[in-house]
Amino acid sequence: MISKKKVHHPNDVTNRYLTISIPEILHNYFHLPGKYVRNYTTQIVKRDGSEGEMDWLILVEPDNSRLFEKILINVEFQSSRVTEEKIRIISDYKDYAKIYYGLPVLSVIIVTDGYESSELEYSRVDSEILKPIYIHMSFDEIIERLKNLEDKILNHKQLTEDDGLDMVFLPMFAPKKEAKWITEKILHLFNLDTSLKKPFKGHIGYGISLMVKKYFKDTSKAEELLKMLEEKVDDSRLRIVAEFEEDYARQVYERKLAEKDKILSEMDSAIAKKDSILAEMDSILAEMDSVLAEKDSILAEKDSILAEKDSVLAEKERENEILKAKLEENGISY
């Protein structure tokens, strides 16, 4: 059965699942250039030495229409506006992939919300400007595609793979105020359709279930809608994707823990460095105190010598006064 557990990052889980399960179909859906060859690993080391992870990195070969050489495509999925910091990170991804694999890299950003206010380019120097390809969907396009789905399904027409993926991505791209009714309508259309076949239908059903969790949370309505999906999607497939969901959540959790551990380790290192500096300063101060104490001892000794000399001088002056007095008694003027 479909997992009822809360999903903290439904868009991320959906996109990761689809890039792993049906990468070539997803490549074609977004009309990315070239012919899909394979997925590449997404872990990288950034300029500052820290680790990062791309959303999707694929190798494509020439299609002799839009693309005439083998390249890599880095696709980043964004649920909000692309900030200058994010596009800078994507620039790091591109530089790393280009150097590591020795192939040209095309950067693509699929943004479901906030395209209008996103940063469209990034440059470290004037001669190197990153201008990613942006993929987004207007509300008018969403409604047009939704009508296409409804027409095909109600008239018992064969759905294409693109139509199937529309059932996942139309809710994802939908404006927040419209997302619930669009998601529910698509779920009902999915249940009516008989043209999509396994295992592809299972992939789409899973994607829809995540959109239900995203917009309806853990409400009774969500439970009702998810139960409707269970009747149409193979149980074994749902068990597999539920395990994927849990595994993804575990990976995210472990990655966050690793990031926190790294921060704590850096803090410990910084504290240890400061402690070392303070210890060194204490040692210097102690040495200075020792030098000052030695100087104080020398000065005290000199003061003692001076005091002794002053005493001798005082004694001589007293003797002189006595001698002077005797001379005067004898009529000798001094």
N, C-alpha and C positions, 0 to 999 in steps of 0.2 A: 504494500500500500504506500501511498505518498506520505512522506514524512511531514508531520504537523509542526516540527520544530521551527522556531523563528529563524529567519535568515537575515543576518545583519547587513550583508552586501549583495542583494539579489542580482543587480546588474552585473557585478563582477563575477559572481558564481555562474550566471547564465552565459556570459561571454567566454569565460574560461572553458566551460563545459562544451560549448559549440566549437571553439577553436581546436579542441582536442578530438571531439567526436566526428564532426563533419567539416573539416577545414576547407576542403576543395569547394564544397557547396557554398560555404560562407564567403569564400574568396569571390566566387561568381556572383553571389547575391549583392555584394557591395561594388561590383563592377571594377574590381582592382585589375590593373594591367597585367599582361602576361598569362602564361599557363601555370597553374599551381603545380609545384613539384613536391615540396615537403615542408614541415615545420622545423624550425631551428630552436635550439635552447634559448631561453629568455633571460637567464641570469647573466649579469654583466658586472664589471668593476668600473666605477665612475672615475672621473678625473681626479677627485680628491682622495681616491683610494677606498672609498666606501662601496659597499655592494648595492646593486639595484636590480630591478626585474622589469623587463618590458612586458606588455600585455600579450603581444603576439609578434613573432618574427617568422617570415616565410620566404622560401626560395621560389622564384618564378623564372620560367624560361621564355624566350621570345615567342610571340604569337603572330609576328609578321604583319601586324596591323598597327597596334599602339606601341609595341615594344620590340626592339630588335637586338637586345642583348640580355644575358642572364643577370638578374639583380636580386637584391633582398628588399622586402617590404616590411617595415616596422609599423604595425597598427596599434594605436593607443585608443582605448575606449574611455570617454569622459562623460560623467553624469552632471557636470557643471562647467561653468566658463573656464576656458584655458587661460591660466594666469601666466605672467612673465616667467615665474619660477618653474612652472610645469613645462613650458615650451623650451626653457633652458635645459631641463632634464632630458627632454626628447632630443635636443641637439647633442647631448652627451651620449644618448643611446645610438644615435646615427654615427657619431665619430667612432665609438667603440666597435660597432658592427662592421663598419667600413675597414677599420684597421685590422680587426681580428680575422675577418673572413676574406678580405681583399676584393670585395665586390661593391659596386655602387649601391647606395641605400636610399630608398624612397620612404619618406615619413608621411603617414596618414593618420589623421585624428578623426574618430567617429564621436561626435558630441551630441548627446541627447537633449541637453538643455544648456542655454547660455552662449550659443554660438555668436549672437549679435555683439556681445561684449568681450569676446575672446581675443587674445593676442594672435595676430595672423602671421607674424614673422618674428625671427630672432636673429641677432647678429652679434658676434664677438668682435669681429672686424668688418670693415666695409666690403672686403672682397669675399667674405663668406656669410651669406645670408640664407637662413633656413626658412623656407616657405612651404609648410606642410600642406598636403591636400586635405581639405575639410569635407567631411560627409555629415550632413544633417538632414532633417526632414521637417518641412513646414506642416502646419495643421491642415491646410488645404490638400496637401499630398497624402497625408494620413487618411483623411476622409475619402479621397478618391480611391485609394488602395483598399480601404474597408468596403466600399461599394462594389469594387471588383470582386472581392472575396464573397460577398453576400450574393452577388449575381451568379457566380460560378457554382456555389454550393447549393443554392436554392433551385438552380436549373440542372443540377446533377452533372456538372461539367468537371473534367479532370483538372485538378490543381497542379501547378508546377511547383518545383522546389522553392522558387522565389515566393510563390504564394504561401507556401508552408512557413517559410521564415518570416513573412509578413505577420503571421499570427503571433510571433514572439516579439518582433521589433516594433510593431505599431503601438502596443501598449508601452513599450520602453521609451519610445520617442514622444508619446502623447503628452500634452500639457497636463500639469498636475490636476487642474480642475476637470479635465475631460477623461482622465486615465481610468477611473473606475468603470464607467459605463462602457468604454471601449474594450477594456479587458473582459468584462462580463459578456459583452456581445460576441467577442471573438471566441470565448470559451464555448458558447452555445453553437456558434458556427462550426467549431472544431468537432463538436459532438455530432453535428448533422452530416458532416463530410464522410464519404465512404471511398474517396479516391486515393487518399494518401495511404501508403503501405508501410508495414514494419520493415526495418527498425526506424526509418525516418520519422514515422508518425510518433513513435515513442520519444524521440529527441524533441520534437515540437511540443508534445504534451508536457514534457518536463519543463521546457522553457515557459510555457503558459502557467504552469503551477507556481513557478518562481515569481511571475508577475502578479499572480493572485496574492501570494504572500507579501509582496512588496506593497500593494495598494490596500489590501484588506486586513493586513496584519494577522493577529490570532483571534479574529472575531468569529462569531457563529456563521456569518455570511461566507467567510473564507473557508470554513469547514464544509459548508454546503457545496461550494463551488469545487473544492478539491475532491469531494466525494463523487461529483459528476465526472471528473477526469478519470478517476479510478476505474470507472465502468468502461472506459474506452481505450485505456492504455494497458499494455501487457504488464502484469504484476512483476514478473522477473526483471523487466526493464526498469520499472520504478524502483525496485530494490537496488539495482545497480546504480542508478542516478542518486538515490538517497545516500548510498555509501559515498558516492563522489562528493555530494554536498557536505557530508560530515568530514570527509578527508580534506576538502578545500578549507573548511572552517578551521580544522586543526592546523593546516599549513599556515593560514593567516595568523592564527594565535601564536604558533611557534616562531613565525617571522617577527611578530611584534615583540615577543619575549626576547628574541635574539637581538633586536634593535635596542630594547631597554637594557639588556645585559651589556651591550657594547657601550651605551651611554654611561652606565654605571661603572664599567671598566675604565672608560676614559676619565670619568670623574675621580675614581680611585687613583688613577695614574697622576691626574692633575694635583690631587690632594697630597699624594706621596712626593711629588716634585716640590710642592710648596713646603711640605714638612722637611724635605732635604735642604731646601733653601734656608728655612728658618733655623734648622740645626746648624747649618754652615754659618749663618749670621750669629747664632748663639756662641759658636766656637770662636768667631772673630771678636765678638764682644768680650768673651772670657779672656781671650788673648790680650785685648786692649786693656781690660781691667788689670790683668797681670802686669802689663807694661806700666800702666798708671801707678799701680801699687809699688812697683820697683822704683819709679820716678819719685813717688811720695817718700819712699824710704831714703833715697839719695838726698832729697830735699831736707828731710828730717835730720839726716846726718850732718848736712851742711849747716842747717840751723843750729845744731848742737855745737859745731865747731865755731860758728860765728858767736854763739852765746858765750862759749869759753873764751874766745878772743876778747869779747866785750868785757868779760869779767877781769881778764888780765889787764886790759887798758884802764879799767876803772881803778884797779889796785895801783897801777903805776901813777895814775892821776892823783890818787890819795897820797902816795909817797912823795910826789912832787910838791904837793901842797904842804906837807909836813916839813920837807926840806926848805921850801920857800920861807915858811914861818921861822925856822931856826936861823936862816941867813939874815932875816930882817931883825931878829933879836940881837944879832951880833953886829948890827949896823951895816950890813951888806944889802944893798938894794938889788932886787932881781928884776 
